[in-house]
Amino acid sequence: MKTKNIVILLTVLFIGLIALVMLNATNKFETIIGETLYSFHDHGLATIFEAIGMLGSTIGIIVTLFIFMIVFAIVEKGFITSSLLFVAVLFGNFLNKALKAVIGRERPTFPQHIEDGYSFPSGHVMVGLLLFGTIAYKLLKKTNDQKMKQIILVCTSLIVVVIGMSRLLEGEHFLTDVIGGMIAGSLLLIGIIHLDVYLHKIISRRKVKSDLSI
């Protein structure tokens, strides 16, 4: 499927999801799912999910961001990828807060919330997918080993899924919040990838012009 068609499909799904959320069409169904999952939040496996899910928290995102900014800066001997990661997280966080403010969905009522603010879309999932997706994209470009590419894709997907599941186990979000975060994060990731391609085209053209002038 072409990227354009994927963007259109994801956009339509996201708009449809927003409509369902604002009409409260899924609240009863999602509350049942949420209460069931939240009942397991003290179990051992849930604790592991929540620990891994911390990668999508503010601290987890900041630590991961700066570690990989430093790593890419050293490996590439430049700041293009590092800057791209920073812009991705900054814009993703800003857009998430804007969407939450506009949609104004309250968080589930059954747990005692650690976090304040609105619920849709999940910021942990949205920004987490954007950050780890961008990192995965850059790592995929640096290897031709198919097994390594598969490992990167599987690990990245698992991290995002676990982050989303942890938010449900903690009772901080509805299922549609998590799905919405994944869709919004995917759309932004596509945009970041296109931005990276565009930047490298500009750099390549400048190098060609510089070589010709010499």
C-alpha positions in Angstrom: 0.0 0.0 0.0 1.3 3.5 -0.9 2.2 5.9 1.9 -0.5 8.3 0.7 -3.2 5.7 1.0 -1.9 4.7 4.5 -2.0 8.3 5.6 -5.6 8.7 4.3 -6.7 5.4 6.0 -5.1 6.4 9.3 -6.6 9.9 9.2 -10.1 8.5 8.5 -9.7 6.0 11.3 -8.5 8.7 13.7 -11.4 11.1 12.8 -13.9 8.3 13.3 -12.3 7.4 16.6 -12.6 11.1 17.7 -16.3 11.1 16.7 -16.9 7.9 18.8 -15.1 9.4 21.8 -16.9 12.8 21.7 -20.2 11.1 21.4 -19.4 8.8 24.4 -20.4 5.9 22.1 -17.9 3.4 23.6 -17.6 4.5 27.2 -19.8 1.7 28.7 -18.1 -1.0 26.7 -14.6 0.4 27.4 -15.3 0.8 31.1 -16.1 -2.9 31.4 -12.8 -3.7 29.6 -10.9 -1.2 31.7 -12.3 -2.5 35.0 -11.4 -6.0 34.1 -7.8 -5.2 33.2 -7.4 -2.9 36.1 -8.3 -5.7 38.5 -5.0 -7.4 37.4 -2.9 -4.3 38.1 -1.3 -5.8 41.3 -0.4 -9.1 39.7 3.2 -10.0 39.0 2.9 -9.9 35.2 1.1 -6.6 35.3 4.0 -5.2 37.4 6.4 -6.2 34.6 4.2 -4.5 32.0 4.0 -1.4 34.0 7.8 -1.3 34.6 8.5 -1.6 30.8 5.6 0.9 30.2 7.7 3.5 32.1 9.6 3.9 28.9 6.6 5.9 27.7 6.5 8.1 30.8 7.9 11.6 30.8 11.1 10.5 32.5 11.4 7.4 30.3 11.0 9.5 27.1 13.5 12.2 28.2 16.1 9.6 29.3 15.7 7.5 26.1 15.7 10.7 24.0 19.0 12.1 25.3 20.7 8.7 25.3 20.0 8.2 21.7 20.7 11.8 20.8 24.2 11.3 22.2 24.6 7.9 20.6 23.6 9.1 17.1 25.6 12.3 17.4 28.8 10.3 18.2 28.2 7.6 15.6 27.2 10.0 12.8 29.6 12.7 13.9 26.7 15.2 13.4 23.4 16.3 14.9 20.9 15.6 12.1 19.4 12.5 13.6 19.7 13.9 17.1 17.9 17.1 16.1 15.2 15.0 14.3 14.6 12.9 17.5 14.3 16.1 19.5 11.9 17.8 17.1 9.8 14.6 16.9 9.3 14.3 20.7 8.8 18.1 21.1 6.2 18.3 18.4 4.6 15.0 19.4 4.2 16.2 23.0 2.8 19.6 21.9 0.3 18.0 19.5 -0.8 15.5 22.1 -1.5 18.2 24.7 -3.4 20.2 22.0 -5.6 17.2 21.0 -6.3 16.4 24.6 -7.4 20.0 25.3 -9.6 20.1 22.2 -11.3 16.7 22.8 -11.5 17.1 26.5 -12.1 13.4 27.4 -12.0 12.7 31.2 -9.9 9.7 32.4 -11.6 6.5 33.6 -13.3 6.9 37.0 -12.6 3.5 38.6 -8.9 3.9 39.8 -7.2 6.6 41.9 -5.3 8.5 39.2 -1.6 9.3 39.6 -1.8 11.6 36.6 -3.9 14.6 35.9 -5.2 15.9 32.6 -7.4 14.6 29.9 -7.3 11.1 28.4 -7.5 11.0 24.6 -5.2 10.2 23.0 -2.7 8.5 25.3 0.5 10.6 25.5 2.6 7.7 26.6 1.6 5.7 23.5 1.6 8.5 21.0 5.0 10.1 21.9 6.5 6.7 22.8 5.6 5.3 19.4 6.9 8.4 17.7 10.3 8.3 19.6 10.9 4.5 19.4 9.6 4.4 15.9 12.0 7.1 14.8 14.9 5.4 16.5 13.9 2.1 14.8 13.7 3.8 11.4 17.2 5.2 11.8 18.6 1.9 13.0 16.9 0.0 10.1 18.7 2.4 7.7 22.1 1.5 9.2 21.9 -2.3 8.7 21.4 -4.6 5.7 21.1 -7.7 7.9 17.5 -8.9 7.5 17.5 -10.8 10.8 18.6 -7.6 12.6 15.9 -5.6 10.9 13.3 -8.1 12.0 14.6 -7.9 15.6 14.4 -4.1 15.6 10.9 -4.2 14.2 9.7 -6.8 16.7 11.3 -5.2 19.7 10.0 -1.7 18.8 6.5 -3.1 18.2 6.6 -5.0 21.6 7.7 -1.8 23.4 4.8 0.2 22.0 2.2 -2.6 22.7 3.5 -3.0 26.3 3.4 0.7 26.9 -0.3 0.8 25.7 -1.2 -2.3 27.8 0.5 -0.8 30.9 -1.7 2.3 30.6 -4.8 0.1 30.6 -3.6 -2.0 33.5 -2.9 1.1 35.5 -6.5 2.4 34.7 -5.1 5.7 33.3 -6.7 5.3 29.9 -9.6 3.8 27.9 -8.8 1.4 25.1 -9.7 4.0 22.4 -7.1 6.4 24.1 -4.4 3.8 23.4 -5.6 3.1 19.9 -5.9 6.8 19.2 -2.3 7.3 20.5 -1.0 4.6 18.2 -2.8 6.1 15.1 -1.7 9.7 15.9 1.9 8.5 16.6 2.0 6.5 13.4 0.8 9.6 11.4 3.5 11.7 13.0 6.1 9.0 12.4 5.3 9.0 8.7 5.8 12.8 8.7 9.1 12.6 10.5 10.4 10.0 8.0 9.4 12.2 5.1 11.1 15.1 6.8 14.3 13.0 7.3 14.3 12.1 3.6 13.7 15.7 2.6 16.6 16.9 4.8 19.0 14.3 3.3 18.1 15.3 -0.2 18.9 18.9 0.6 22.3 17.9 2.1 23.1 15.7 -0.9 22.3 18.5 -3.3 24.6 20.9 -1.4 27.4 18.3 -1.4 27.1 17.9 -5.1 27.1 21.6 -5.7 30.1 22.0 -3.4 32.0 19.2 -5.2 31.2 20.8 -8.6 32.4 24.2 -7.5 35.7 22.7 -6.5 
